[in-house]
């Protein structure tokens, strides 16, 4: 995915991470919010198992594609590439005084500081050779993720693999990521610890580890020292109610009417308010008038195939609000294209400082959302925020 920032026309300063809020006062100064555009790696199908992981990682600048706009899903990830991905994901930086003993990784290497940071943390042994271009094995990957994210290991061994014995140096790490569903290799099957990790697999493994870490940070996953295992509170079944005395059998209940799935636009409003609640920010009121404007903006972008804060038909955001006779004291806009789910686009906006500032701003009181799909099936997303 590509995250870009637009440069306002009224000066030459690039507004990076600036919220698109214009306060109604005697003098108005409009700024352009960053645009979130989905990764358009031409070799990553929308229905690929690693698509969501690659999209998230690209949005957070943890991974990059190649100059020819490919990601190369099945190409092995090198040790240097893996070190860079993990170091960026955990925000690891080396101390100035730490020195590497590796003779095959020079300071000019693109992953030098990332390798240095992880080696200082004990993820790699500081020896004479690092072999930066060698493929990372699946066993090594498991070790890096467990150590990098400080995941507690135990000896319960609830899961076993046919080709991973206790004599394997990565045994504990492999079993640990299996118990946490970071790997979804079927228990009893072959894990293939010595085979290279592909770029698609690395993105998926790292993404699941990030999700685990986020839940752990929020207290949704905790480690039970007595049971020697992580407990996901969201997956714990409720205690069964005590049995009741037998009663006459009731009449079979009438089938409930089908529940309609909320539209994609409505789902983004639900997601935004859920994030605001988690951040202890007042929820936004869904505004039918803003929904109409956001839908019109999305349809206009889909029609012209252009992701822009200046609508080809309606102009800038304040111009568009005026054309629809919408009264406001403050406004903000988040737009995106190419995402296939409301969760995916919301996560991407949260990963971008400017979009996140709009999404969680306590200034706003109302919200509208709209989506439109072009002829190629690409979805355009618009969220409008306002204070009345």
C-alpha positions in Angstrom: 0.0 0.0 0.0 1.0 3.5 -0.7 0.5 6.3 1.9 0.9 9.8 0.5 0.6 13.3 1.7 -0.8 16.1 -0.5 0.9 19.5 -0.6 -1.5 22.5 -0.2 -1.4 25.0 -3.0 -1.2 28.0 -0.7 2.4 27.4 0.3 5.4 25.1 -0.3 5.3 23.4 3.1 4.5 19.6 3.0 1.9 18.9 5.7 2.8 15.5 7.0 0.4 14.0 9.5 -1.8 17.1 9.5 -5.5 16.7 10.2 -7.9 18.0 7.7 -9.8 20.3 10.0 -10.9 23.8 9.0 -12.3 25.9 11.9 -15.0 28.4 10.9 -13.7 31.8 11.9 -13.2 35.2 10.4 -10.3 33.8 8.4 -10.3 30.2 7.0 -7.2 28.2 6.1 -8.0 24.8 4.6 -5.4 21.9 4.7 -5.4 18.7 2.8 -5.4 15.5 4.9 -3.2 12.5 3.8 -4.6 10.0 1.4 -4.6 6.3 2.2 -4.4 4.2 -0.9 -4.3 0.5 -0.9 -1.2 -1.4 -2.0 -1.5 -2.1 -5.6 1.1 -4.8 -5.9 0.0 -6.3 -9.2 0.9 -9.9 -8.1 -1.1 -9.9 -4.8 -4.7 -11.0 -5.6 -7.4 -9.4 -3.4 -8.5 -12.9 -2.2 -4.9 -14.1 -1.3 -4.6 -15.3 2.3 -1.8 -12.8 2.9 -3.5 -9.8 1.3 -4.7 -8.2 4.5 -1.4 -8.7 6.2 0.6 -7.2 3.3 -1.8 -4.3 3.1 -1.4 -3.5 6.8 2.4 -3.9 6.7 2.7 -1.7 3.7 0.5 0.9 5.3 2.9 1.0 8.3 6.0 1.0 6.1 7.1 -2.4 7.6 7.4 -4.0 4.1 8.0 -2.7 0.6 7.4 -4.0 -2.8 9.8 -4.0 -5.8 10.3 -1.2 -8.3 8.2 -3.1 -10.9 5.2 -2.8 -8.5 5.3 -6.5 -7.5 5.6 -8.0 -4.0 6.8 -11.5 -5.1 4.7 -13.6 -2.8 6.5 -16.9 -3.2 10.1 -15.5 -3.2 12.0 -16.5 0.0 12.5 -13.8 2.5 16.2 -13.2 3.3 17.7 -12.9 6.8 18.4 -9.2 6.2 14.8 -8.6 5.0 13.3 -10.4 7.9 15.5 -8.5 10.4 14.3 -5.2 8.9 10.6 -6.2 9.0 10.7 -7.3 12.6 12.9 -4.3 13.8 10.4 -1.9 12.1 7.4 -3.7 13.5 8.7 -3.7 17.1 10.4 -0.3 16.7 13.8 -1.6 17.7 16.7 0.7 17.5 20.3 0.0 18.4 22.3 2.0 21.0 25.1 4.1 19.5 27.8 2.2 21.2 26.7 -1.3 20.1 29.0 -2.9 17.6 28.5 -5.9 15.3 31.1 -8.6 14.8 29.6 -9.6 11.4 32.2 -9.1 8.6 29.5 -9.6 5.9 27.2 -6.7 6.9 28.7 -3.3 6.4 27.2 0.0 7.8 26.2 0.9 4.2 23.8 -2.1 4.1 20.2 -1.1 4.0 19.4 -3.4 7.0 22.5 -2.7 9.0 20.9 -0.8 11.9 17.9 -3.2 11.9 20.3 -6.2 12.2 22.3 -4.3 14.9 19.1 -3.6 16.9 18.0 -7.2 16.9 21.4 -8.6 17.6 21.7 -6.2 20.6 18.4 -7.6 21.9 19.7 -11.2 21.5 17.7 -12.3 18.5 20.9 -13.0 16.6 24.2 -14.2 17.9 26.9 -11.6 17.4 29.4 -13.7 15.5 31.6 -13.4 12.5 29.0 -14.1 9.8 25.4 -13.1 9.5 24.7 -14.3 5.9 22.3 -11.5 5.1 21.2 -12.9 1.7 20.6 -16.4 2.9 16.9 -17.4 3.1 15.3 -17.3 6.6 14.0 -20.7 7.6 10.6 -21.3 9.2 12.3 -22.4 12.4 14.4 -19.3 12.6 11.3 -17.2 11.9 9.5 -18.7 14.9 12.5 -17.9 17.1 12.7 -14.3 15.9 9.0 -13.7 16.5 8.9 -15.2 20.0 12.1 -13.3 21.1 11.2 -10.1 19.3 7.8 -9.9 21.0 8.9 -11.2 24.4 6.4 -14.1 24.2 6.5 -16.4 27.2 7.4 -20.0 26.3 6.3 -23.0 28.4 6.6 -26.8 28.4 3.0 -27.8 28.1 3.5 -28.7 24.4 -0.2 -28.9 23.6 0.6 -29.1 19.9 3.1 -31.4 18.1 4.3 -31.6 14.6 5.5 -34.7 12.8 8.9 -33.2 11.8 9.7 -31.1 14.9 11.4 -33.0 17.7 12.7 -31.6 21.0 16.2 -31.9 19.6 15.4 -29.1 17.2 16.8 -25.8 18.4 13.6 -24.0 17.4 11.3 -26.6 19.0 10.0 -24.4 21.8 9.5 -21.4 19.6 7.6 -23.4 16.9 5.3 -25.0 19.4 4.7 -21.6 21.1 3.6 -19.8 17.9 1.4 -22.8 17.0 -0.4 -22.6 20.4 -1.0 -18.9 19.8 -2.3 -19.6 16.2 0.5 -17.5 14.7 1.0 -20.5 12.5 -2.0 -22.3 11.4 -0.2 -25.5 10.3 -2.4 -28.4 11.2 -1.2 -30.2 14.4 0.4 -33.5 13.6 1.3 -32.4 10.1 4.8 -31.3 9.0 5.9 -27.8 10.0 9.0 -28.0 7.7 11.3 -26.0 10.0 14.2 -26.0 7.7 12.4 -24.8 4.6 12.6 -21.1 3.6 9.9 -18.7 4.6 8.3 -17.0 1.6 7.5 -13.3 1.6 3.8 -14.0 1.8 4.3 -16.3 4.8 6.5 -13.8 6.6 3.9 -11.1 6.2 1.1 -13.4 7.5 3.2 -14.7 10.4 4.3 -11.2 11.5 0.8 -9.8 11.1 -0.7 -12.5 13.4 2.1 -11.8 15.9 1.2 -8.1 15.8 -2.5 -8.9 16.4 -1.5 -11.1 19.4 0.7 -8.3 20.8 -2.1 -5.7 20.4 -4.5 -8.0 22.3 -2.0 -8.6 25.0 -1.3 -4.9 25.3 -5.1 -4.2 25.7 -5.3 -7.0 28.4 -7.5 -9.2 26.2 -4.8 -11.9 26.3 -3.0 -12.6 29.5 -0.5 -15.3 30.7 -1.8 -17.7 33.3 1.3 -18.8 35.3 -0.5 -21.7 36.9 -1.8 -23.2 33.7 1.4 -22.1 31.9 -0.5 -20.8 28.9 -1.9 -17.6 27.3 -5.6 -17.1 27.9 -7.7 -15.2 25.3 -10.5 -13.7 27.3 -12.6 -13.2 24.2 -12.6 -16.9 23.6 -13.3 -18.1 27.1 -16.8 -19.8 27.3 -19.2 -18.5 29.9 -19.8 -20.8 32.9 -22.8 -23.1 32.3 -25.9 -22.2 34.2 -27.0 -24.7 36.9 -29.7 -27.2 35.6 -33.2 -26.1 36.0 -36.2 -28.4 36.9 -37.9 -29.9 33.9 -40.6 -27.8 32.5 -43.3 -28.5 29.9 -41.8 -28.3 26.4 -42.5 -24.9 24.9 -43.9 -24.3 21.5 -41.1 -24.2 18.8 -40.1 -20.5 18.5 -41.0 -18.7 15.3 -38.0 -18.1 13.0 -36.5 -14.6 13.4 -36.5 -12.4 10.4 -33.1 -12.3 8.7 -30.8 -9.6 9.9 -29.4 -7.5 7.2 -25.7 -6.9 7.1 -24.8 -3.2 7.5 -23.5 -1.5 4.4 -19.7 -1.0 4.1 -20.2 2.7 4.8 -22.3 1.9 7.9 -19.6 -0.6 9.0 -16.9 2.1 8.9 -19.1 4.3 11.2 -19.5 1.4 13.6 -15.7 0.8 13.5 -14.8 4.4 14.0 -17.0 4.7 17.0 -15.6 1.5 18.5 -12.1 3.0 18.2 -13.2 6.2 19.7 -14.8 4.4 22.6 -11.6 2.5 23.2 -9.7 5.8 23.1 -12.2 7.3 25.5 -13.4 9.9 23.0 -17.1 10.7 22.6 -18.8 8.8 19.8 -19.9 10.5 16.6 -23.5 10.9 15.6 -24.2 9.3 12.2 -25.4 12.2 10.0 -27.7 11.4 7.1 -26.7 14.6 5.3 -23.0 13.8 5.6 -23.7 10.2 4.5 -25.3 11.6 1.3 -22.3 14.0 0.7 -19.7 11.2 1.4 -21.6 8.8 -1.0 -21.6 11.5 -3.7 -17.9 12.1 -3.2 -17.1 8.4 -3.4 -19.2 7.9 -6.6 -17.4 10.9 -8.2 -13.9 9.4 -7.4 -15.0 6.0 -8.7 -16.4 7.5 -11.8 -13.2 9.4 -12.6 -10.8 6.8 -11.2 -9.1 9.4 -9.0 -8.4 9.4 -5.3 -8.3 13.1 -4.3 -9.6 15.5 -1.7 -10.6 17.9 -4.5 -13.6 16.2 -6.2 -13.6 16.5 -10.0 -17.2 17.4 -9.9 -17.7 19.1 -6.5 -14.4 20.8 -5.8 -12.7 21.0 -2.4 -14.3 19.6 0.7 -15.6 23.1 1.9 -16.9 23.8 -1.6 -18.7 20.5 -1.7 -20.2 21.1 1.7 -21.4 24.4 0.5 -23.0 23.0 -2.6 -24.9 20.5 -0.5 -25.9 23.4 1.8 -24.3 21.7 4.8 -23.6 24.0 7.8 -20.4 23.3 9.8 -18.0 24.7 12.3 -15.2 22.2 11.6 -14.7 19.4 9.1 -12.3 16.6 8.3 -12.1 14.0 5.6 -10.5 10.6 5.3 -10.4 8.8 1.9 -9.0 5.6 0.6 -9.2 3.2 -2.3 -8.7 -0.5 -2.9 -9.6 -1.9 0.5 -12.1 -4.7 0.5 -13.3 -4.5 4.1 -14.3 -1.8 6.5 -11.9 -3.2 9.1 -9.0 -3.0 6.6 -9.6 0.6 5.7 -10.2 1.6 9.3 -6.9 -0.1 10.4 -5.0 1.7 7.7 -6.4 5.1 8.7 -5.4 4.3 12.3 -1.9 3.5 11.1 -1.5 6.9 9.5 -1.1 9.9 12.0 -3.1 12.3 9.9 -6.0 10.0 9.4 -5.9 8.8 13.0 -6.1 12.4 14.2 -9.3 12.9 12.2 -10.7 9.6 13.3 -10.2 10.2 17.0 -10.5 14.0 17.2 -12.6 15.2 20.1 -13.5 18.3 18.0 -16.0 16.4 15.8 -19.5 15.6 16.8 -21.0 14.1 13.6 -19.9 11.7 10.9 -20.9 10.5 7.4 -19.6 7.7 5.3 -19.9 6.6 1.7 -18.4 4.0 -0.7 -18.5 3.4 -4.4 -17.1 0.7 -6.6 -15.6 1.3 -10.1 -15.9 -0.9 -13.1 -12.9 -2.9 -12.1 -14.3 -3.6 -8.7 -12.1 -1.2 -6.8 -13.8 0.3 -3.8 -13.5 4.0 -3.0 -14.1 5.0 0.7 -15.0 8.4 2.1 -15.4 9.4 5.8 -16.5 12.9 6.5 -16.3 14.4 10.0 -17.9 17.6 11.3 -18.7 19.8 14.2 -22.0 21.6 13.9 
